[in-house]
Every structure is written in structure tokens, then in C-alpha cells.
């Protein structure tokens, strides 16, 4: 699936489940479609950080409407996020977000006896074949949408388990055996 949206009704993030067992999603709502992409908490946090940095170079878009940045259910995973691309269209002061599916190569599909363990060409060919089949979603956001996404992302990421101030690991409700407090 390849989608290219020049505008979106919604660019959202959220998590489903209890802290410590949450599944994170990005969601693009555009042209009557909803695409939900499973991702990692750190991907959401880093995307928000980078978008926030891009917003610093633009005029203040005013208050953000968080409604377009919140997941809408039911959430049905379309693919798992791999590579994220972020860019700026300076002419329109809009951000371009490209979300690419994680490419998985099953080494069981490669007969190493046939190709030899040093033949990387066969592995590269299989990887290229999988990349051609991978889903890609490209969406253009206005500054208000990007700001709303950042605000919601901060809230979603911050709603998880507290982080240990010494090791950065998650602190469970039952406690935390910090490796740095030996």
C-alpha cells in the first residue's frame, strides 16, 4: 500500500493497554481512509521532538486542536513502522512525514548451501524485493496539526511507567531493582 496525502483530517498517536504492556500507534486519517501503524514508544517521542524542532523555525500557528491528534477506534493495524522521514516544504510552511513499513527478511527463504555464506548479493536481492512490497504513507501537515501531534505525543509517552532517575529504566508498581544502585 502506497498513500500520498497532501492534507490530512487527522495525524494522531496513542497507546492501547496498560502501562508496561501498551501498544503504540500512529494514525493518518485522510481522503476517507484511516491508516493505523503500530510503532514503538521511542519512535513517537523522537518524531514529536523533531517536529517540535521544525516548528521553532515557523511562525506560531496559534492554539492546537488536539482532537485531530488523538487515535480514533477501532484501531486495526495496517503495518509495523520501520523508517520515518521528516521534511519541510518551506514554500508552504508545511511538514512532510513519510512512514515506511519495517522490512522483514526471513533467512529461511535463503538456501545458504546453494548461495554460500559469503554471497550477500542474494540477501540484498531478497531485501530489495521485500522493500518494493513495503507499505509507505506520506502525509503533509500544517503547523497546527504538527503542534497538536506533539502535545498528544508528549501526553501519551508521559502516561507510561515512571522512569528511574539513575538508570533510565521503567519503574514497576512493585518496585525497581536499579542496576546503578548496586
ZADO-1210 file (C-alpha; in nm, 4 decimals, padded with zeros to 6 digits):
<atoms>
<atom x="00.0000" y="00.0000" z="00.0000" code="UNK" pos="1"/>
<atom x="00.1335" y="00.3379" z="-00.1026" code="UNK" pos="2"/>
<atom x="-00.0506" y="00.6531" z="00.0003" code="UNK" pos="3"/>
<atom x="00.0385" y="01.0138" z="-00.0670" code="UNK" pos="4"/>
<atom x="-00.1821" y="01.2648" z="00.1159" code="UNK" pos="5"/>
<atom x="-00.1341" y="01.6372" z="00.0543" code="UNK" pos="6"/>
<atom x="-00.3508" y="01.7076" z="00.3565" code="UNK" pos="7"/>
<atom x="-00.4953" y="01.5093" z="00.6437" code="UNK" pos="8"/>
<atom x="-00.8004" y="01.5398" z="00.8615" code="UNK" pos="9"/>
<atom x="-00.6003" y="01.3762" z="01.1389" code="UNK" pos="10"/>
<atom x="-00.2450" y="01.2803" z="01.2254" code="UNK" pos="11"/>
<atom x="-00.2631" y="01.1062" z="01.5595" code="UNK" pos="12"/>
<atom x="-00.0850" y="00.8937" z="01.8127" code="UNK" pos="13"/>
<atom x="-00.1946" y="00.6905" z="02.1097" code="UNK" pos="14"/>
<atom x="-00.1385" y="00.3753" z="02.3080" code="UNK" pos="15"/>
<atom x="-00.3662" y="00.0850" z="02.3840" code="UNK" pos="16"/>
<atom x="-00.3222" y="-00.1205" z="02.7000" code="UNK" pos="17"/>
<atom x="-00.1877" y="-00.0773" z="03.0491" code="UNK" pos="18"/>
<atom x="00.1492" y="00.0877" z="03.1239" code="UNK" pos="19"/>
<atom x="00.4223" y="-00.1676" z="03.0663" code="UNK" pos="20"/>
<atom x="00.2037" y="-00.3547" z="02.8180" code="UNK" pos="21"/>
<atom x="00.0948" y="-00.0736" z="02.5880" code="UNK" pos="22"/>
<atom x="00.0984" y="-00.0901" z="02.2117" code="UNK" pos="23"/>
<atom x="00.1687" y="00.2419" z="02.0408" code="UNK" pos="24"/>
<atom x="00.0150" y="00.3550" z="01.7152" code="UNK" pos="25"/>
<atom x="00.0337" y="00.6372" z="01.4655" code="UNK" pos="26"/>
<atom x="-00.2816" y="00.7066" z="01.2702" code="UNK" pos="27"/>
<atom x="-00.3365" y="00.9000" z="00.9493" code="UNK" pos="28"/>
<atom x="-00.6914" y="00.9987" z="00.8572" code="UNK" pos="29"/>
<atom x="-00.7219" y="01.1412" z="00.5075" code="UNK" pos="30"/>
<atom x="-00.9405" y="01.1159" z="00.1991" code="UNK" pos="31"/>
<atom x="-01.1948" y="00.8963" z="00.3784" code="UNK" pos="32"/>
<atom x="-00.9302" y="00.6420" z="00.4877" code="UNK" pos="33"/>
<atom x="-00.7840" y="00.5591" z="00.8263" code="UNK" pos="34"/>
<atom x="-00.4385" y="00.4019" z="00.8341" code="UNK" pos="35"/>
<atom x="-00.3093" y="00.2753" z="01.1701" code="UNK" pos="36"/>
<atom x="00.0592" y="00.1966" z="01.2077" code="UNK" pos="37"/>
<atom x="00.1998" y="00.0060" z="01.5037" code="UNK" pos="38"/>
<atom x="00.5159" y="00.1675" z="01.6370" code="UNK" pos="39"/>
<atom x="00.7424" y="00.1968" z="01.9387" code="UNK" pos="40"/>
<atom x="00.7082" y="00.4494" z="02.2187" code="UNK" pos="41"/>
<atom x="01.0526" y="00.5901" z="02.1380" code="UNK" pos="42"/>
<atom x="00.9541" y="00.6436" z="01.7731" code="UNK" pos="43"/>
<atom x="00.6576" y="00.8554" z="01.8871" code="UNK" pos="44"/>
<atom x="00.8766" y="01.0541" z="02.1279" code="UNK" pos="45"/>
<atom x="01.1506" y="01.1190" z="01.8708" code="UNK" pos="46"/>
<atom x="00.9055" y="01.2145" z="01.5983" code="UNK" pos="47"/>
<atom x="00.7475" y="01.4693" z="01.8335" code="UNK" pos="48"/>
<atom x="01.0926" y="01.6075" z="01.9237" code="UNK" pos="49"/>
<atom x="01.1892" y="01.6506" z="01.5585" code="UNK" pos="50"/>
<atom x="00.8562" y="01.8059" z="01.4599" code="UNK" pos="51"/>
<atom x="00.8837" y="02.0443" z="01.7550" code="UNK" pos="52"/>
<atom x="01.2286" y="02.1495" z="01.6322" code="UNK" pos="53"/>
<atom x="01.0884" y="02.2133" z="01.2847" code="UNK" pos="54"/>
<atom x="00.8055" y="02.4213" z="01.4334" code="UNK" pos="55"/>
<atom x="01.0595" y="02.6517" z="01.6016" code="UNK" pos="56"/>
<atom x="01.1534" y="02.7855" z="01.2579" code="UNK" pos="57"/>
<atom x="00.7925" y="02.8787" z="01.1740" code="UNK" pos="58"/>
<atom x="00.5534" y="03.1482" z="01.2942" code="UNK" pos="59"/>
<atom x="00.3371" y="03.0438" z="01.5885" code="UNK" pos="60"/>
<atom x="00.0336" y="02.8616" z="01.4439" code="UNK" pos="61"/>
<atom x="-00.1785" y="02.9513" z="01.7450" code="UNK" pos="62"/>
<atom x="-00.3576" y="02.7081" z="01.9736" code="UNK" pos="63"/>
<atom x="-00.3583" y="02.3448" z="01.8671" code="UNK" pos="64"/>
<atom x="-00.6767" y="02.1439" z="01.8395" code="UNK" pos="65"/>
<atom x="-00.5809" y="01.8119" z="01.9956" code="UNK" pos="66"/>
<atom x="-00.8891" y="01.6319" z="01.8604" code="UNK" pos="67"/>
<atom x="-00.7251" y="01.5605" z="01.5267" code="UNK" pos="68"/>
<atom x="-00.4175" y="01.4156" z="01.7023" code="UNK" pos="69"/>
<atom x="-00.5978" y="01.1541" z="01.9145" code="UNK" pos="70"/>
<atom x="-00.6473" y="00.7940" z="01.7988" code="UNK" pos="71"/>
<atom x="-00.9932" y="00.7036" z="01.6782" code="UNK" pos="72"/>
<atom x="-01.1093" y="00.3465" z="01.7197" code="UNK" pos="73"/>
<atom x="-01.1397" y="00.0795" z="01.6423" code="UNK" pos="74"/>
<atom x="-00.7675" y="00.0646" z="01.5726" code="UNK" pos="75"/>
<atom x="-00.6757" y="-00.2023" z="01.3184" code="UNK" pos="76"/>
<atom x="-00.3035" y="-00.2301" z="01.2451" code="UNK" pos="77"/>
<atom x="-00.2166" y="-00.1842" z="00.8781" code="UNK" pos="78"/>
<atom x="00.1590" y="-00.2341" z="00.9219" code="UNK" pos="79"/>
<atom x="00.4546" y="-00.2008" z="01.1615" code="UNK" pos="80"/>
<atom x="00.6601" y="00.1172" z="01.1376" code="UNK" pos="81"/>
<atom x="01.0181" y="00.0994" z="01.0199" code="UNK" pos="82"/>
<atom x="01.1765" y="00.4127" z="00.8752" code="UNK" pos="83"/>
<atom x="01.0459" y="00.7625" z="00.9443" code="UNK" pos="84"/>
<atom x="01.1222" y="01.0528" z="00.7140" code="UNK" pos="85"/>
<atom x="01.0565" y="01.4137" z="00.8113" code="UNK" pos="86"/>
<atom x="01.0941" y="01.7197" z="00.5933" code="UNK" pos="87"/>
<atom x="00.9787" y="02.0753" z="00.5467" code="UNK" pos="88"/>
<atom x="00.8118" y="02.2357" z="00.2474" code="UNK" pos="89"/>
<atom x="00.9408" y="02.5896" z="00.3013" code="UNK" pos="90"/>
<atom x="00.7189" y="02.7361" z="00.0281" code="UNK" pos="91"/>
<atom x="00.4017" y="02.6351" z="00.2142" code="UNK" pos="92"/>
<atom x="00.5416" y="02.6154" z="00.5717" code="UNK" pos="93"/>
<atom x="00.4141" y="02.2591" z="00.5984" code="UNK" pos="94"/>
<atom x="00.5843" y="01.9464" z="00.7282" code="UNK" pos="95"/>
<atom x="00.6144" y="01.6267" z="00.5248" code="UNK" pos="96"/>
<atom x="00.6030" y="01.2970" z="00.7143" code="UNK" pos="97"/>
<atom x="00.6846" y="00.9679" z="00.5446" code="UNK" pos="98"/>
<atom x="00.6163" y="00.6437" z="00.7320" code="UNK" pos="99"/>
<atom x="00.7595" y="00.3241" z="00.5871" code="UNK" pos="100"/>
<atom x="00.6815" y="-00.0324" z="00.6807" code="UNK" pos="101"/>
<atom x="00.9502" y="-00.2297" z="00.8631" code="UNK" pos="102"/>
<atom x="01.1072" y="-00.4732" z="00.6181" code="UNK" pos="103"/>
<atom x="01.1436" y="-00.8257" z="00.7498" code="UNK" pos="104"/>
<atom x="01.3637" y="-01.0763" z="00.5722" code="UNK" pos="105"/>
<atom x="01.3128" y="-01.4420" z="00.6543" code="UNK" pos="106"/>
<atom x="01.6523" y="-01.6057" z="00.6292" code="UNK" pos="107"/>
<atom x="01.4722" y="-01.9384" z="00.5938" code="UNK" pos="108"/>
<atom x="01.3860" y="-01.8220" z="00.2411" code="UNK" pos="109"/>
<atom x="01.7545" y="-01.8261" z="00.1530" code="UNK" pos="110"/>
<atom x="01.9291" y="-02.1572" z="00.0838" code="UNK" pos="111"/>
<atom x="02.2729" y="-02.0766" z="00.2249" code="UNK" pos="112"/>
<atom x="02.4126" y="-02.4077" z="00.0959" code="UNK" pos="113"/>
<atom x="02.3173" y="-02.3056" z="-00.2560" code="UNK" pos="114"/>
<atom x="02.4498" y="-01.9493" z="-00.2474" code="UNK" pos="115"/>
<atom x="02.7326" y="-01.9822" z="00.0009" code="UNK" pos="116"/>
<atom x="02.7519" y="-01.7966" z="00.3271" code="UNK" pos="117"/>
<atom x="02.9622" y="-01.5148" z="00.1756" code="UNK" pos="118"/>
<atom x="02.7204" y="-01.4286" z="-00.1065" code="UNK" pos="119"/>
<atom x="02.5473" y="-01.1153" z="00.0128" code="UNK" pos="120"/>
<atom x="02.4026" y="-01.0427" z="-00.3322" code="UNK" pos="121"/>
<atom x="02.1234" y="-01.2951" z="-00.2756" code="UNK" pos="122"/>
<atom x="02.0422" y="-01.1459" z="00.0635" code="UNK" pos="123"/>
<atom x="02.0433" y="-00.7936" z="-00.0827" code="UNK" pos="124"/>
<atom x="01.8157" y="-00.9038" z="-00.3673" code="UNK" pos="125"/>
<atom x="01.5693" y="-01.0536" z="-00.1195" code="UNK" pos="126"/>
<atom x="01.5811" y="-00.7352" z="00.0899" code="UNK" pos="127"/>
<atom x="01.5157" y="-00.5174" z="-00.2173" code="UNK" pos="128"/>
<atom x="01.2235" y="-00.7408" z="-00.3151" code="UNK" pos="129"/>
<atom x="01.0730" y="-00.7010" z="00.0332" code="UNK" pos="130"/>
<atom x="01.1296" y="-00.3227" z="00.0270" code="UNK" pos="131"/>
<atom x="00.9378" y="-00.2962" z="-00.3013" code="UNK" pos="132"/>
<atom x="00.6407" y="-00.4685" z="-00.1330" code="UNK" pos="133"/>
<atom x="00.6597" y="-00.2499" z="00.1808" code="UNK" pos="134"/>
<atom x="00.3834" y="-00.0020" z="00.2600" code="UNK" pos="135"/>
<atom x="00.4570" y="00.3718" z="00.2533" code="UNK" pos="136"/>
<atom x="00.2392" y="00.6564" z="00.3791" code="UNK" pos="137"/>
<atom x="00.3351" y="01.0169" z="00.3029" code="UNK" pos="138"/>
<atom x="00.1322" y="01.2947" z="00.4595" code="UNK" pos="139"/>
<atom x="00.1693" y="01.6729" z="00.4625" code="UNK" pos="140"/>
<atom x="00.0839" y="01.8505" z="00.7895" code="UNK" pos="141"/>
<atom x="00.0183" y="02.2141" z="00.8605" code="UNK" pos="142"/>
<atom x="00.1929" y="02.3640" z="01.1664" code="UNK" pos="143"/>
<atom x="-00.1212" y="02.3432" z="01.3834" code="UNK" pos="144"/>
<atom x="-00.1535" y="01.9690" z="01.3123" code="UNK" pos="145"/>
<atom x="00.2144" y="01.9146" z="01.3914" code="UNK" pos="146"/>
<atom x="00.1839" y="02.1060" z="01.7190" code="UNK" pos="147"/>
<atom x="-00.1282" y="01.9085" z="01.8184" code="UNK" pos="148"/>
<atom x="00.0545" y="01.5825" z="01.7413" code="UNK" pos="149"/>
<atom x="00.3492" y="01.6900" z="01.9604" code="UNK" pos="150"/>
<atom x="00.1230" y="01.7787" z="02.2524" code="UNK" pos="151"/>
<atom x="-00.0666" y="01.4497" z="02.2346" code="UNK" pos="152"/>
<atom x="00.2568" y="01.2534" z="02.1861" code="UNK" pos="153"/>
<atom x="00.4052" y="01.4116" z="02.4994" code="UNK" pos="154"/>
<atom x="00.0958" y="01.3168" z="02.6996" code="UNK" pos="155"/>
<atom x="00.0857" y="00.9596" z="02.5649" code="UNK" pos="156"/>
<atom x="00.4563" y="00.8953" z="02.6193" code="UNK" pos="157"/>
<atom x="00.4438" y="01.0549" z="02.9658" code="UNK" pos="158"/>
<atom x="00.1464" y="00.8435" z="03.0746" code="UNK" pos="159"/>
<atom x="00.3572" y="00.5280" z="03.0960" code="UNK" pos="160"/>
<atom x="00.5526" y="00.3874" z="03.3851" code="UNK" pos="161"/>
<atom x="00.7772" y="00.6313" z="03.5690" code="UNK" pos="162"/>
<atom x="01.1443" y="00.6259" z="03.4690" code="UNK" pos="163"/>
<atom x="01.4255" y="00.5571" z="03.7158" code="UNK" pos="164"/>
<atom x="01.6359" y="00.8719" z="03.7537" code="UNK" pos="165"/>
<atom x="01.9595" y="00.6724" z="03.7855" code="UNK" pos="166"/>
<atom x="01.9357" y="00.4130" z="03.5069" code="UNK" pos="167"/>
<atom x="01.6514" y="00.5346" z="03.2859" code="UNK" pos="168"/>
<atom x="01.4688" y="00.2011" z="03.3105" code="UNK" pos="169"/>
<atom x="01.0973" y="00.1728" z="03.3847" code="UNK" pos="170"/>
<atom x="00.9874" y="00.1567" z="03.7469" code="UNK" pos="171"/>
<atom x="00.7184" y="-00.1053" z="03.8039" code="UNK" pos="172"/>
<atom x="00.4404" y="-00.0594" z="04.0605" code="UNK" pos="173"/>
<atom x="00.6023" y="-00.3424" z="04.2587" code="UNK" pos="174"/>
<atom x="00.9381" y="-00.1621" z="04.2670" code="UNK" pos="175"/>
<atom x="01.2590" y="-00.1451" z="04.0709" code="UNK" pos="176"/>
<atom x="01.5948" y="-00.3182" z="04.1144" code="UNK" pos="177"/>
<atom x="01.8165" y="-00.0454" z="03.9709" code="UNK" pos="178"/>
<atom x="02.1457" y="-00.1812" z="03.8363" code="UNK" pos="179"/>
<atom x="02.3132" y="00.1515" z="03.9153" code="UNK" pos="180"/>
<atom x="02.2214" y="00.1301" z="04.2848" code="UNK" pos="181"/>
<atom x="02.4128" y="-00.1929" z="04.3411" code="UNK" pos="182"/>
</atoms>
